[in-house]
């Protein structure tokens, strides 16, 4: 049971890291998606900026709503994230 729990934690941390790193793939997602249903979150938020108007309220609310799960997962797996990030930095 302990090994299963450890595997679940490691998989969750890997998923969290993939989610956080994919946040920065804006240009890649913008150039490869053609339909609204295939767009990533960052491309969707950027859609609130038009040539004549910027919908600051909607853009801010959407950004905050989608940051909440990332913060919650980061706080849950904080110890494991730090352990994983520093494991490669320690010699020996």
C-alpha positions in Angstrom: 0.0 0.0 0.0 2.8 2.4 0.8 4.4 1.8 -2.6 1.1 2.5 -4.3 0.7 5.7 -2.4 4.2 6.8 -3.3 3.5 6.0 -7.0 0.3 8.0 -6.9 2.1 11.0 -5.4 4.9 10.8 -7.9 2.4 10.6 -10.8 0.5 13.6 -9.3 3.6 15.7 -9.0 4.6 14.8 -12.6 1.1 15.8 -13.8 1.3 19.1 -11.8 4.7 19.9 -13.3 3.4 19.2 -16.8 0.4 21.4 -16.2 2.6 24.3 -14.9 5.1 24.0 -17.7 2.5 23.8 -20.4 1.1 27.1 -19.3 4.0 28.8 -21.1 3.4 27.1 -24.4 1.3 30.0 -25.7 2.7 30.5 -29.2 2.8 26.7 -29.9 -0.8 26.3 -28.9 -1.9 29.5 -30.8 -0.4 28.4 -34.0 -1.6 24.8 -33.9 -5.2 25.2 -32.7 -7.9 26.2 -35.2 -11.2 25.6 -33.3 -12.3 27.1 -30.0 -12.8 23.7 -28.4 -9.2 22.8 -29.1 -7.7 26.0 -27.6 -5.7 26.0 -24.4 -6.6 28.2 -21.5 -3.9 30.8 -22.2 -5.1 31.1 -25.8 -8.7 31.5 -24.6 -7.8 34.2 -22.2 -5.9 36.0 -24.9 -9.1 36.0 -26.9 -10.4 38.7 -24.5 -8.1 41.2 -26.1 -9.6 42.5 -29.4 -8.5 45.3 -31.7 -10.8 47.8 -30.2 -11.4 46.7 -26.6 -9.9 44.7 -23.8 -12.2 42.9 -21.5 -10.2 43.2 -18.3 -12.8 42.0 -15.9 -13.5 38.8 -17.8 -9.8 38.2 -18.4 -8.9 38.7 -14.8 -11.8 36.5 -13.5 -11.0 33.7 -15.9 -7.3 33.8 -15.0 -8.0 33.7 -11.3 -10.5 30.9 -11.6 -8.0 28.7 -13.4 -5.1 29.6 -11.1 -7.0 28.2 -8.1 -6.5 24.5 -8.9 -2.8 25.0 -9.7 -2.3 26.7 -6.3 -4.2 24.0 -4.4 -2.2 21.2 -6.1 1.0 23.0 -5.5 0.2 23.4 -1.8 -0.8 19.7 -1.5 2.4 18.4 -3.2 4.8 21.2 -2.0 7.0 18.8 0.0 7.3 16.3 -2.9 7.9 19.1 -5.4 10.8 20.5 -3.4 12.2 17.0 -2.8 12.0 16.2 -6.5 13.5 19.5 -7.6 16.4 19.3 -5.2 17.1 15.6 -5.7 19.1 16.3 -8.9 21.0 19.1 -7.3 22.6 17.0 -4.5 25.7 15.2 -5.4 26.1 11.7 -4.0 
